[in-house]
Amino acid sequence: MDLLKQTNPAFPQEVRRYGCRFMSMLAIPQLYLGKPLDVSQIETIYHVGKSDPLVIGENCRTGKNEHVLMQHALALLGRPTLRCRQVGKIKGETVVFWNSSGPYQYIVGHWETLGLDGHWTLFDPNGIEIYDPWEPREAKGIEGLEDGYVIRKRIVDKRLLYRIWET
């Protein structure tokens, strides 16, 4: 399934430049359900998130209420009774769960890069990257970056665990 990328020219500049975690999180319900969101649906979710700084703050950084984004995506994809949340993290080689003992289906990982910023992508539970929200061929006219900018990923330094379940 082809998912939209943060670099899509239809998205606001903030999403195009800093929306890697936002888009990686939205990929979770899309991949789980096998249904993609369109540009207008993603923009709706973005504007809902921007209305509360605990959901999306400055430079498209997701906050402690980030689950609201995934809940809106699940509702727009026709499954409002599903829940999706961060359930833990991997620190070094140790899995740390917040209020459960697993399982988790997805990992949102943060890459240290050789460029200006870090970068977030989505992994399966085995640590295989399944979605990268950056597409250099679409990366034109993004503030602060040259056209066709390529993110040079080095190592994953943070891994956040996510699960979807029926309520």
Secondary structure, DSSP 8 states (H G I E B T S, - for coil): -----TT-TTS-HHHHHH-HHHHHHHHHHHHHHT----HHHHHHHHHHHHTSTTTB-GGG-B-TTTHHHHHHHHHHTT-TTEEEEEEEEEETTEEEESSS-----EEEEEEEESSSS-EEEEE-TTS-EEE----GGG--S-TTS-TT----EEEEEEEEEEEEEE-
